């Protein structure tokens, strides 16, 4: 029986090794599939999103600069209009005085 026990034990060990290697091969195939079909496309998408985010930040800064420049120009126009309005008021007062006098 010692020989049969040894053969039985050896068969069991070989079965475990073959089964274990099959499991490892399956895990490796699964990991490869996940990496190629899920992780890699997600990395590409994340890279594209990052690039787009950087572009949007640049555009947003340009819009901010344009807005500041427009604010500055509007302020100048408002001051000019206010000054012109004051001159018109002064001229109107002079015309009224001439008309009355």
C-alpha positions in Angstrom: 0.0 0.0 0.0 2.9 2.3 0.5 3.5 2.5 -3.3 -0.2 3.1 -4.0 -0.2 5.8 -1.3 2.8 7.4 -2.9 1.3 7.2 -6.4 -2.0 8.6 -5.0 -0.2 11.5 -3.3 1.9 12.2 -6.4 -1.2 12.2 -8.6 -2.9 14.5 -6.2 0.1 16.9 -6.2 0.2 16.9 -10.0 -3.5 17.5 -10.1 -3.2 20.4 -7.8 -0.3 21.9 -9.8 -2.1 21.4 -13.1 -5.3 22.9 -11.6 -3.4 25.7 -10.0 -1.6 26.6 -13.2 -5.0 26.6 -15.1 -6.3 29.0 -12.5 -3.3 31.2 -12.8 -3.5 31.1 -16.6 -7.2 32.1 -16.3 -6.4 34.9 -13.9 -3.6 36.1 -16.3 -6.0 36.1 -19.3 -8.6 38.0 -17.3 -6.1 40.6 -16.2 -4.8 40.9 -19.7 -8.4 41.4 -21.0 -9.2 43.9 -18.3 -6.0 45.8 -19.0 -6.4 45.9 -22.8 -10.2 46.5 -22.9 -11.0 48.5 -19.9 -7.9 50.1 -18.3 -6.1 51.2 -21.5 -9.2 52.9 -23.0 -9.9 54.6 -19.7 -6.3 55.9 -19.6 -6.6 57.3 -23.1 -9.9 59.0 -22.1 -8.4 60.4 -19.0 -5.5 61.8 -21.0 -7.9 63.4 -23.5 -9.9 64.9 -20.7 -6.8 66.2 -19.1 -5.8 67.8 -22.3 -9.2 69.3 -22.9 -9.2 70.7 -19.3 -5.9 72.4 -19.9 -7.3 73.9 -23.2 -10.4 75.1 -21.4 -8.3 76.7 -18.7 -6.4 78.6 -21.3 -9.6 79.7 -23.0 -11.1 80.8 -19.7 -8.1 82.9 -18.9 -8.4 84.5 -22.4 -12.0 85.3 -21.7 -11.1 86.8 -18.3 -8.5 89.0 -20.0 -10.9 90.0 -22.7 -13.5 90.8 -20.0 -11.1 92.9 -18.1 -10.1 94.8 -21.2 -13.7 95.4 -22.1 -14.5 96.6 -18.6 -11.6 99.0 -18.9 -12.8 100.3 -22.3 -16.4 100.6 -21.1 -15.1 102.7 -18.1 -13.3 105.0 -20.4 -16.4 105.3 -22.6 -18.6 106.1 -19.6 -16.2 108.8 -18.4 -16.1 110.3 -21.9 -19.9 110.2 -22.1 -20.2 111.8 -18.7 -17.8 114.6 -19.7 -19.7 115.1 -23.0 -23.0 115.2 -21.1 -21.6 117.8 -18.7 -20.4 119.9 -21.7 -23.8 119.7 -23.3 -25.5 120.7 -20.0 -23.1 123.8 -19.9 -23.9 124.7 -23.5 -27.6 124.3 -22.8 -27.4 126.6 -19.8 -25.6 129.2 -22.0 -28.2 129.0 -24.8 -30.9 129.4 -22.2 -29.2 132.5 -20.8 -28.8 134.0 -24.3 -32.4 133.2 -25.1 -33.6 134.9 -21.9 -31.2 137.8 -22.0 
